[in-house]
Amino acid sequence: MELKIWAVDAFAERTFEGNPAAVVPLAAWLPDETMQAIAAENNLSETAFFVAEPARGPGHYHLRWFTPAVEVPLCGHATLASAFVAFEFLKVREDCLVFRTLSGDLVLTRGPQGAIAMDLPAFDATPHADSKAFAAALGDALGVAPVEVFQANYPLAVFASHADVAALNPGGSLAAALESFGQTGLIATAKSADKDFDFVTRFFAPAKGIVEDPVTGSAHCAAAPFWARRLGRDRLIARQISARGGTLDCTVKGPRVHIAGRCVPYMAGKITI
C-alpha cells in the first residue's frame, strides 16, 4: 500500500521556521496501530490523518492527530497544516473546511496572503489548586520558577519576564515534576519584551514524547484568553520562542479562539507499508 504524505512547516513564513507536521490524507481509516507506527516513524511532534466525509457536506473531514507516542485530543499546528494540504495540494475548492475531531468541529477559513484561520475552543485558566508547590517544583526542573501557575487544558505557568521564559531549560527532571502533579505538558508564558508581540510562550510535553514543541496552537487556546484578560484586548500577536520560533495571530471570541498563521511546504512523498 502506498500513501501520500506531506511535511509542512506551520505558523511559518519560511522553511525551517514554525512547527513541522506530517499530513497523510486517507481514503479510509487505517488501524490505529498503523497510524501510530507511521507517527513514530515520522518522529515529528504530530502526524495528522484525515478522511473526507462527503455525507456531511462539501469541505467536511474527520481529522485525527498522533504524536510519536500517543493520539492527542487537540493539535493546532497539524490542523493548520492539514488545511494547507487540502487547499494547496488536494485543490479543495471550498474556502471553509470543517474538521470533525476529538475537540469537536474545527472550522478553518482561507484568508488573505496565504493565511489560514482556525476556530478553536478557548480554555479558561483558573488558579492551580497547589500553585505554590507546583511553582517550586517547576523552578527546580526548569531553572527559573514561575510567579503564578494556572490550570487550563494544560497548566499555564506565568513568568516574570520574557527573558525568564527564554532561559528555561527543560531537562530530564521536568517529566517527573509534571507527573507528580498529574500533568503531561506545560505552557510557559510572559509578556513580550518585543514591541512586535504581545506575549511569548514555550510549550513542553515530555510525557507525550515532545521535549519542546516548536509552535503549539492548542497552548494558545489557553494563553490567548489569559493575556486578553490581562492586557484588556481581544486580538493579540503571540510569538512562541522555541529554537525554530513561530508567530500566531490570536483573536478571542468568547468561548472560541481564532488563531491564524501561514504554512510553508517542506517535503512531499509516499509512504510504503
C-alpha positions as CSV (number, residue, x, y, z in Angstrom):
1,M,0.0,0.0,0.0
2,E,1.2,3.5,-0.8
3,L,0.0,6.6,0.9
4,K,0.7,10.3,0.0
5,I,2.4,12.3,2.7
6,W,3.4,16.0,3.0
7,A,5.7,17.6,5.5
8,V,4.6,21.2,6.2
9,D,6.1,23.9,8.4
10,A,3.1,25.5,10.2
11,F,3.0,29.0,11.6
12,A,6.0,29.8,9.4
13,E,7.0,32.5,7.0
14,R,9.9,30.4,5.5
15,T,11.2,26.9,5.5
16,F,12.8,25.7,8.8
17,E,10.6,28.0,10.9
18,G,7.4,27.2,12.7
19,N,6.3,23.7,13.7
20,P,6.7,20.8,11.2
21,A,3.8,18.5,10.9
22,A,3.2,15.4,8.7
23,V,-0.1,15.2,6.9
24,V,-1.5,12.0,5.5
25,P,-4.8,12.2,3.6
26,L,-6.6,8.8,3.6
27,A,-9.4,7.3,1.6
28,A,-10.5,5.2,4.6
29,W,-9.1,4.8,8.2
30,L,-6.2,2.6,8.8
31,P,-5.9,0.6,12.0
32,D,-4.9,2.8,15.0
33,E,-1.7,0.8,15.5
34,T,-0.7,1.5,11.9
35,M,-1.3,5.3,12.2
36,Q,0.6,5.3,15.5
37,A,3.5,3.4,13.8
38,I,3.6,6.0,11.0
39,A,3.7,8.8,13.5
40,A,6.5,7.2,15.4
41,E,8.4,6.6,12.1
42,N,7.9,10.3,11.2
43,N,9.2,11.3,14.6
44,L,7.6,14.8,14.4
45,S,5.6,16.3,17.2
46,E,2.4,15.4,15.3
47,T,1.2,13.5,12.3
48,A,-2.3,14.3,11.1
49,F,-4.6,11.9,9.2
50,F,-7.9,12.9,7.7
51,V,-10.7,11.2,5.8
52,A,-13.3,13.1,3.7
53,E,-16.9,13.0,5.0
54,P,-19.0,13.9,1.9
55,A,-22.2,12.9,3.7
56,R,-21.8,15.9,6.0
57,G,-21.3,18.2,3.0
58,P,-18.5,19.7,0.9
59,G,-15.3,20.5,2.8
60,H,-16.0,18.2,5.7
61,Y,-13.4,15.9,7.0
62,H,-12.7,13.6,10.0
63,L,-9.2,14.6,11.4
64,R,-7.0,12.8,14.0
65,W,-3.6,13.6,15.4
66,F,-0.8,11.3,16.7
67,T,2.5,12.2,18.4
68,P,5.3,9.6,18.2
69,A,3.8,8.1,21.3
70,V,0.0,8.7,21.6
71,E,-3.1,10.1,19.9
72,V,-3.9,13.6,21.2
73,P,-7.3,15.4,21.6
74,L,-6.2,18.7,20.0
75,C,-3.3,19.9,17.9
76,G,-3.4,23.4,16.3
77,H,-0.4,23.3,14.0
78,A,-1.2,20.0,12.4
79,T,-4.7,21.2,11.8
80,L,-3.4,24.3,10.1
81,A,-1.0,22.0,8.0
82,S,-3.9,19.7,7.1
83,A,-6.0,22.6,5.8
84,F,-2.9,23.9,3.9
85,V,-2.5,20.5,2.2
86,A,-6.2,20.3,1.3
87,F,-6.2,23.8,-0.2
88,E,-2.8,23.7,-1.9
89,F,-2.3,20.1,-3.0
90,L,-5.7,18.4,-3.0
91,K,-7.2,21.5,-4.7
92,V,-10.2,21.7,-2.4
93,R,-12.4,24.5,-3.9
94,E,-14.2,25.5,-0.7
95,D,-12.8,28.4,1.2
96,C,-14.0,27.0,4.5
97,L,-13.2,23.5,5.8
98,V,-14.8,21.7,8.8
99,F,-12.7,19.1,10.6
100,R,-14.5,16.7,12.9
101,T,-12.2,16.0,15.8
102,L,-12.0,14.8,19.4
103,S,-12.3,18.5,20.3
104,G,-15.5,19.0,18.3
105,D,-15.8,20.6,14.8
106,L,-12.9,22.9,13.9
107,V,-13.6,25.4,11.2
108,L,-10.7,26.7,9.1
109,T,-11.0,29.5,6.6
110,R,-8.8,30.5,3.8
111,G,-7.6,34.1,4.3
112,P,-5.7,36.8,2.5
113,Q,-2.0,36.4,1.6
114,G,-1.9,32.7,2.3
115,A,-3.1,32.9,5.9
116,I,-5.4,30.3,7.3
117,A,-7.6,31.0,10.3
118,M,-8.6,28.3,12.8
119,D,-11.7,28.4,15.0
120,L,-10.6,26.6,18.2
121,P,-12.1,26.1,21.7
122,A,-10.9,28.5,24.4
123,F,-9.7,27.2,27.7
124,D,-10.2,29.2,30.9
125,A,-7.1,29.4,33.1
126,T,-8.0,29.1,36.7
127,P,-5.6,29.2,39.7
128,H,-3.9,25.9,40.2
129,A,-5.1,24.1,43.4
130,D,-1.5,23.6,44.6
131,S,0.2,26.5,42.9
132,K,2.9,27.2,45.4
133,A,4.3,23.7,45.5
134,F,3.9,23.3,41.7
135,A,5.7,26.5,41.1
136,A,8.6,25.4,43.3
137,A,8.8,22.0,41.5
138,L,8.8,23.8,38.1
139,G,11.5,26.1,39.3
140,D,13.7,23.1,40.3
141,A,13.1,21.4,37.0
142,L,13.4,24.4,34.6
143,G,16.0,26.6,36.4
144,V,13.5,29.5,36.8
145,A,10.4,29.5,38.9
146,P,7.1,31.0,37.6
147,V,5.4,33.7,39.6
148,E,1.9,32.2,39.0
149,V,0.5,28.9,38.0
150,F,-2.9,28.3,36.5
151,Q,-4.8,25.2,35.2
152,A,-6.4,25.1,31.7
153,N,-6.1,22.4,29.1
154,Y,-2.5,22.3,30.3
155,P,-1.0,24.0,33.3
156,L,-0.1,27.6,32.4
157,A,3.0,29.0,34.2
158,V,3.4,32.7,34.1
159,F,7.0,34.0,34.4
160,A,8.2,37.4,35.5
161,S,9.8,38.3,32.1
162,H,10.3,37.4,28.5
163,A,14.0,36.7,29.4
164,D,12.9,34.1,32.1
165,V,10.8,32.2,29.5
166,A,13.8,32.2,27.1
167,A,16.1,30.9,29.8
168,L,14.0,27.9,30.7
169,N,15.9,24.6,30.5
170,P,13.5,21.6,30.1
171,G,15.9,18.9,31.4
172,G,15.2,15.4,32.4
173,S,13.5,16.3,35.6
174,L,10.6,18.1,34.0
175,A,8.7,15.0,33.1
176,A,8.9,13.8,36.7
177,A,7.8,17.1,38.1
178,L,4.8,17.2,35.8
179,E,3.9,13.6,36.6
180,S,4.0,14.3,40.3
181,F,1.2,16.8,39.8
182,G,-0.8,14.6,37.3
183,Q,0.2,16.7,34.3
184,T,1.5,15.8,30.8
185,G,2.5,19.2,29.5
186,L,3.3,22.8,30.4
187,I,2.6,26.2,28.8
188,A,5.2,28.7,29.8
189,T,4.4,32.4,29.1
190,A,5.2,36.0,29.9
191,K,4.5,39.4,28.5
192,S,6.7,40.1,25.5
193,A,9.7,42.5,25.6
194,D,9.5,42.8,21.8
195,K,7.1,45.5,20.7
196,D,6.0,43.4,17.7
197,F,4.4,40.8,20.0
198,D,2.0,41.0,23.0
199,F,3.2,37.8,24.8
200,V,5.6,34.9,24.4
201,T,5.2,31.2,25.0
202,R,7.1,27.9,25.1
203,F,5.5,24.5,25.4
204,F,6.8,21.3,26.9
205,A,5.2,17.8,26.8
206,P,7.8,15.2,27.7
207,A,5.2,12.6,28.7
208,K,3.9,12.7,25.1
209,G,7.3,12.3,23.6
210,I,7.8,16.0,23.0
211,V,10.6,17.6,25.0
212,E,9.7,21.0,23.5
213,D,7.2,21.7,20.8
214,P,8.3,24.4,18.3
215,V,4.9,26.1,17.9
216,T,1.7,25.0,19.6
217,G,-1.8,26.1,18.6
218,S,-3.5,24.3,21.4
219,A,-1.4,26.1,24.0
220,H,-2.7,29.4,22.7
221,C,-6.2,28.3,23.3
222,A,-5.4,29.0,26.9
223,A,-2.6,31.6,26.7
224,A,-4.5,33.9,24.4
225,P,-7.7,34.2,26.6
226,F,-5.4,34.6,29.6
227,W,-3.5,37.5,28.1
228,A,-6.6,39.0,26.6
229,R,-8.0,39.5,30.1
230,R,-4.6,40.7,31.4
231,L,-4.0,43.2,28.6
232,G,-7.6,44.2,28.1
233,R,-7.9,43.5,24.3
234,D,-9.2,40.6,22.3
235,R,-6.7,40.5,19.4
236,L,-3.1,39.7,20.3
237,I,0.0,38.7,18.4
238,A,2.0,35.9,20.1
239,R,5.5,34.6,19.5
240,Q,6.5,31.1,20.5
241,I,10.2,31.4,21.3
242,S,11.4,27.9,20.6
243,A,14.6,27.4,18.7
244,R,12.6,27.5,15.4
245,G,10.0,30.1,16.5
246,G,6.6,30.9,15.2
247,T,4.0,33.7,15.1
248,L,0.3,33.3,15.9
249,D,-2.3,35.9,15.3
250,C,-4.9,35.3,18.1
251,T,-8.4,36.7,18.4
252,V,-10.5,35.7,21.5
253,K,-14.2,35.5,20.7
254,G,-16.0,34.3,23.9
255,P,-15.7,30.5,24.2
256,R,-13.6,30.3,21.0
257,V,-10.2,31.5,19.9
258,H,-9.4,32.3,16.2
259,I,-5.7,31.6,15.5
260,A,-4.3,32.5,12.1
261,G,-1.0,31.6,10.6
262,R,0.8,30.6,7.4
263,C,2.3,27.4,6.2
264,V,5.4,26.6,4.1
265,P,5.7,23.2,2.3
266,Y,8.9,21.3,3.0
267,M,8.5,17.8,1.5
268,A,6.1,15.6,-0.4
269,G,6.4,11.9,-0.8
270,K,4.9,8.4,-0.5
271,I,4.7,6.0,2.4
272,T,5.0,2.3,1.6
273,I,3.5,-0.1,4.1
